[in-house]
Amino acid sequence: MKETPLRSPIPGIVQSVVVKEGQYIKCGETVVFINVMKMENPVVAHANGKIKKIVVKEWDEIRYGDSILIIEED
């Protein structure tokens, strides 16, 4: 199985992580919300698979391209 990182499409503050390690997710499913200038922006999964590791936690400051989580693709 292939492991791929989900990277942040925007810089900001991690508002909330709505998934857990070990959870199965589908492509297009919201996994985190990033706060940018008081606007909550959803970040969605790019592939189907199991969440192997969540790299960020709530209130972390992240930059464009930072890893958010690792997906073990189907």
N, C-alpha and C positions, 0 to 999 in steps of 0.2 A: 504494500500500500504506500502511496505517495503522501508525504507530509509537506504542506505548503503554508507559509505564513499569510495571514490576512493583515494587510498593511493599511495604515491610516490614510484616507484620501484627503484629509485636511488637518491643519494644526488646531489645537484647542485643548480643552479640559475634558477628561472622561467623566461624563455626568452619571452614567449608570451602565453596568454590565448585566445583561438580561439573560445570560446563559451560564451554564456550569461546566466544569471539566468533566469529560466522559459523556456529555449529552450529544445526541445525534441531531444534526441540523441539516436543513435543505438549502440549496442555492436560493438566494433572494430573501432568506429569513434574517430579520434584524437581530444583531448580536450585541451591539453597544450603541450608546448615544454619546455624541461628542458635542460639548457646548462651545459655540463660537459666537462671541459678541451677544450673549444672552439668548441665542437661538439654539434649540436642541436639534441636532442633525443625526438621523439614524445611519448606522453603518451596517451593511448587509453582507451575508456570507457569499463568497464567490464560487463555492462548490458544495456538493453534498458530502457529508462525512461526519466523523466523530471529533469533538473538540479534545485534542490531546493536552494542550496547555494554554491557560490564559495568562498573557504576559503583563497586562495592565490591571490596575484596580481603580475604583472610583476616586476621583479628584486628582489623578495623575495628569500632569501636563505632557502632551505628546506633540510631536512634529509630523509634518507630512512624511509619509514613508515608514514611520515607526511601526514595528510589529505590534499587533493588538492581541492576536492569538494564533495558535498553530492548529490547522485542520488536517486530520488523517483522512484523506479522500477515499471514497469507495472505489 
